Structure formats: C-alpha cells, structure tokens
C-alpha cells in the first residue's frame, strides 16, 4: 500500500490510496457512536442476564465468564440456559425494529414514520387476533401469523399508495389509514373473543419477551444476516432519494424499484421482530432519531439505529423484570411509557419547524 492521501472536512475524513486504487469517506463521529452504542448494548446485555427475573443475581464479571463457557456450574446454567435466550431475542428484535424504523424514516423523509405508526405492526396484530379468535391459519403459529400479517400490510400500503409511482407523503397517509383499519379489526375480534382468547391476544399485542427462547431467536438472526447486507447495498441509492424523486431519477437511481425494495426490507425487519417478540412499541420510532442525533448525520444511520434499538429493548426488559417484585411486566409496557413523551416531543418539534420533521 502506498500513496495514502487524507482530507478532513466538516466532520468527514476522505481517504484515497494510489495502489491499490481505493477511496472512501470515514465519519469519525459515526464510528464513535457505533463504539459507544456497542458498549451500551453489551453492558445492558450483561446486566439483563445477571440480574434478570428471580433472586439469583450474578455479577457482570461472572456473566462475561459464563458467556465464554467458564465459571461456576450454577452461573453457567442460569446465564446460558435460562436468561441468555430471552436477552438475545430482545437484542435481535430491538435491532430489527431500529433498522425498520430507519428505513421507513429515510424513504418517507419523515421522522414520525415507523412500522408502528404506519400500520405494519397493527397488521401483524390483526392477523394474530384472527388466528386466535377465528382459528385462521392455525398451522402457522403466532410467529407465522405475525410475519404474514406484517408483510401483507406492507404490500397493501405500497399498492394503495401507488399512483404512477409512490411518494413518501402518500405512504405515510395510506399507512395511517391502514393502521386504523387494522386496529378496528383487532378491536372487533376482541369483542367476539372468549376470555382466554382475549387474554392471549392482549398478551401478544403489548410486546413480550416472557418465555422467549432460542426457537424465537433463530429465524430473527437469519433474517438479520440476510437482509442487513441488502440494506447496506441500497444505502447509496437511498441517499439520492433524499434529494427528491426527479433529482434521484436524473442521477440514474431507479426510484420506484429502490423505494419498493427498501419498503419490503423495512416491512420484513418489522415482521420478523414482531413475530419473535410481538409489537414492542416506539422502538422503531425512537431508535433512528436517537442514533441520528448522536451521529449528527443527515438521515438515520441504519447500523447505529440497530444498536440503539437493541439497547432500548434490553434496558426496557431489565426495567420490566425488576420494577415489580411479584411479577414481570411485558417489555412493551415499559417502552410505551418511555416512548410516549418522545413522540409528543417529535410532534411538537415538527410543528415548530412546519415541515413535518
């Protein structure tokens, strides 16, 4: 390697190498954001696994040793056999929700756009309610029903928003309408349900990590491994979409195909996360905005949003397990309480700016 040239400008570090011919741009603040968030996620994972539900507390150092396969036999059993699967599901689900929110906010150019605001998670909930109350698709199980409902809702939103193409504005408006249709359908099904059926539906709708294990984490991990590289490859095209459809098209970006591909990826992330843990509220709304403000980027950075979403869910799960001595709250209750003020702040900020974001 020879001929390394560095240029720093406005928080960016551009580099160029003569041989081999390689060039690129580094953002030191974004790298620092990744490192900080990765540390927060690991610390939250260790705390959640160490002092989760139950009276058997394990120190963070002992948790780290147990994760590496060393330590006391009781620690290994509690960490790797009982608490780690739940924490991994929360970590992966939070990352998927964060990625989904970053994608929807980028393609709509609206900080209020997220799967739980546009109806994706409500569609999953309606499908699960129909399966429990009416027995539809019983062979799919709750995970399969949630996944199918979320993907079908995403496709429906795109088709209804189509008018010689789609725009972020139409996607948001159609998504809000579809969201309320799904909420109404779920409410109707609950009114017809038996008591045990309604309890089962509500327990899933609130977002819950109780009784989650490796069977729930596996499909979610595969989905992240497959879809994340696709999203990262589409990031360059996604940046041109922020310039407007006409400018992006003039730069050679296939606008509608790119938007459809990103929408399907965002819906798939939300679908797999919802299928694994239920619709955990406000994670996909808050995580991209927090990551964007930490990194000071023009749009929510996907990977930082994933780490932020994982941190939110893990911290929320830790609170839900320790808040009440005699019971474990669903994690969606905690994220809902924490996320509602964030939504109000976002609405107030959008109103002050007068631009929707």
N, C-alpha and C positions, 0 to 999 in steps of 0.2 A: 504494500500500500504506500503511495507517495502522493505528494501534491495535495495536501488537505487544506481547504480554504473555509474559513468560518466567518459569518456575518451575523451580527446581532442587531435586531431592530424590533421595537415595540413588543418586548416580551417573547420574541421568537429567535431561535438560533438556526440559521440556514447553514448547511454544510455542503461541500462539493469535493469529491475525490476524483483526481485525474485518472488514476489507474488503480483498480477498475473504475469505469465511469459510473459513479453513484452520486446522487444528490438527494437532499430532503430537507425537511424543516422539523426542528425539535422545539417544543414549548416547555421550558423548564418548570413553569408554574403548574402545568398539567401533569408533568412527571411527579412533582412534589405532591400534588393532590392524590395521584394514584398511591404513592407510598404511604401517605397519612391515612387514606381510607383503608388500604390493605391492613395496616396495623390495627385500626379500629375494628375491622371485621374479625381479625384473628383474636384480639383481646375480648371482643363480645362473645365469640365462639367459646373461648376458654371459660369465661365467666358463666355462660349459659350452661355449659356441660358440667362445670364444677359445682355450682350452687343452684341447680335446677330444682324442680319439684321434689320434695322429700326432705328428710332431716339429715341425710348423709352428704356433708359438704366436703369438697376436695379442693385443695389449694391449686392456683394456676400452674405452679411448677409441677405438681403431681399430675395435672391434666396433660401438660405437654409431654411428660414422660410416658403416660398411658397412651397418648396418641402415637407415640413412637414404638409402642409394644413393650414398654418396660414399666416397672413399678410393682406395687402390691397387687395381689390377685383380686382383691375386692375392688380396688380402684379400676383395674382393667375391665372387670365385669360391668361396673356401673357406667364408666365412661364409654366404652366401645359397644357394649351390649344394650344398654338402656337409654342413655341420654344422647349419644352422638347421632344416631339416625334421625331423631327429631330435629336436632340442631342443623344437620346437613340439609334436610328438607327445607327448613326455614331459610338457610343461606341461599340455596339454589332458587327457591321461589322468589325471595326478595330480589335476587339478581335478575331473574326473568321479568319481574314486574318493572324494575328500574329500566331495563332495556326496552321493554314495550312502551313505557311512557316517553322515553327519549325519542323513539322512532315516531310516535304519533305527534309529539310536540314539534318535531322537526318538519314533518311533511305538511302539517297544517299551519306552521308558524304561529302557534297559539300556545301559551304556557298553561292554559286550562284544559288542554286536550290530553286525555289519558283513557285507558281502557275502561275504567270505572265511571268516567264521565260520558263516554261515547256509546256505552251500551254493550261492550264486549263481555264484561263480567256479568252484566244483568242477563244477557242471552244465555250464558252458561248456567246461571241460577235458574232461569225458566226451564231449561232442559232438564236439570236435576230435579226440580219440583215436579215436572211432568212425569219423569221416570218413577219417582217415589209414589206419587198420588195416583197416577193413571196406569202405571206399570209399563209405560212405553220404553222400548229399548232396554228392558231389564237385563239382557245379557251383556250389555256394555259395562255395567257397574257405574258407580258415581263418577269415577275418574273419566271413563269413556264418555259419559253423558255430558259432563262439564266441558270436555275438549270439543266434542261435536257441536255443542251449543255455541261456544265462543267462536269457532271457525265459521260456522254458518252465519252468525250475526255479522262478523266482519265482512263476509262476501255480500250479505244483504245490504249493508251500509254502502259498500262500493257501488253496487248495481243501482241503488236508489239515488245515489249522488251523481250518477253518470248523466251527462248531457253534453255530447260531443267532447267528452273528457270529464275529468273531475278536478275540483279545486279544494284546497284546504278548508275554505269557508263552507262549501256545501257539505263536505264530510262531517264537519262539526255540527251543523244544523241537522242533518239527517241522523247523525249518531245520537243526538239528544232526543229526537223523536222516537227512534227505535228503542232507546233506553227506557223511556217511559212506557212504551208498549210492552216491553218485557217485564217491567215492574208490575204493570197492571195484570198481566197474565199470571205472574207468580202469586200476586195477592188473591186472584180468583181461585187458583189451585189450592192455596192455603185455606180459603174459606170452605172448600169442599173436602179437605183432608180430615182423616181421623186424628185424634190427639197425638198418637205415637208417630204418625206420618209428619204432622206439622212440626213436632219436636225435632225430628230427624232433618227436615228441610232447613229449619232455622239454625240448627247446629252447624250445617254446612255453609249456609249463606253468610254467616258472620266472619268466616275465615278462621281456621282452626288448625293447630299443629298437634293436638292431642291424638295419641295412638298412631302417629305417623312413623313409618319405618323405611327400611331400605327399598321395599317394593314401590314406595311412592317416589323415592329419590332417583331410582334408576332411569325411568323414562324422561324425567326432567333433566338429568345430567346429559343424556344422549341428545335431547333436543337442543340444549345449550351448545354442546360440542359441534353439532351440525349447523345450526342457524347462525351462531355468532360470527364465524368466518364469512358467511354470505353477507351479513350486515356490514362487516368491516370493508368488504369489497365494494359495497354500494355507497360507502361514505362519501367518496369523491363526487359521485353523481348527486348525492343528497345535498352537498354544499351548493351545487349550481341551482338546485330547486329554490334555495333561499333568495335567489336573485329574481324570481318570477318565472312563470312558465314560458313567456316569449323569449326572454334572455337565455334561459336554460336550453330551450329548443334551438336557438341560434348558435349556441356553443356546442351543439351536437348531442345533447342529452335526450334520450327517448323519454320524454316527460311522463307520459301515461304509464308506460311499462315500468319505469322506475318507481313511480308512486304506488302502483299496484303491488310490485314486488315487496316494497317496504311495508305497505299496509298488511300484506299477508304474513310477513315475518313478525310484525308487531302483534298481530292477532294470534299467531302461533305461540309466541312467547307468553302472552296473557293466558292462552288456552291451556298450555302445559302447566303453568304455575297455578292457575285456578283449579285444574284437575287434581293437582297434588295437595294443595293446602286450602282450597276454597278462595273466594274473592276477598283477599286481605285489603281493606280499604285504604285509600290515599297513598299507598306506597308508590304507585306508578305516577301519581301526580306530583308528589313532593320530591322524590329522589332526583329526577333530572334537573329540577330547578336548584336544589341544593348543590349538586355537582357542578352545574354551570356557574354558579356564583363563586364557588371555591376555585374553579379553574379559570374563571374570567374569560370564557370563550363566547363566540357569537351565537352558538347553539348548544344544547345539552350534549356533552360528550358521552358517547354510548358506554364505554367501558367504565368511566368514572360513575355514571348513573347506575350501572350494575352493582358496583361496590357499595354505593350509597344505599341502594335498595336492600342489599344483603345486611348492611349494618342496621338499618331501621327495623327490619323484621327481627333480627337477633336481639336487639335491645328491647323491642316491644315484647318479644317472647320471654325474656328474662324478667321484665316487669310483671307480665301476666302470671308467671309462675310464683313470684314472691310477694305479690301485692296482698293476697288474701291467704290467711294461714290454713283455712279448711277447704279451699277449692282452688282450681286453676282456671283462670279466665281464658277465653279464646283470644288469640293474639289480635284478631281483627277489632276487638273492642278497644284495645289499647291504641292501635294505630288510628282508629277512628277518632278517639278523643284527642290524640295529638295532632291529627291531620286536619280536623275541622278548623281550628284557628289559622292554620297555614292557608287553607282555601279562602277564608274570609280576607286574609291579608293579600292574597293574589288578586281577588276580585277588586279590592279597594285600590290596589296598585294599578290594575288595568283600567279602572275608572278614571284615576288621576291622569294616566298617560293618554287616555282617549283613543287607544289603538288596539285594544283587546289584548295587550301584553306589554 
